[in-house]
Amino acid sequence: MAGKIIINIERCKGCGLCIMACPKSCIIVSEKSNKNGFFPAQADSTDCTGCGACAIICPEAIIEVFHNQCSKIETIAEPDKKPKLSLIKEKV
């Protein structure tokens, strides 16, 4: 399954945890610093499988993971459309 990641480079502190967690080595350290002076992580390869290891380990929660095969996902249950229950019952 092919995937894609988006890293918010302006919020990245360049800790490198996502680089170590990526099994396909799809993330590298940028050569340019962000506005805070950190050298952020950036996606480097199209080999990304969308496993999500980078997003899970990121302490800043700034990595979004997308899967190219989202069209193959189907909804098997819809939420219940029950009326809201009142917490206070009126006397008749």
HELIX and SHEET records of a PDB file:
HELIX    1   1 LEU A   17  ALA A   21  1                                   5    
HELIX    2   2 ALA A   53  ILE A   57  1                                   5    
HELIX    3   3 CYS A   70  LYS A   72  5                                   3    
SHEET    1   A 2 GLY A   3  ILE A   7  0                                        
SHEET    2   A 2 ILE A  63  HIS A  67 -1                                        
SHEET    1   B 2 ILE A  27  VAL A  29  0                                        
SHEET    2   B 2 ALA A  41  ALA A  43 -1                                        
END                                                                             
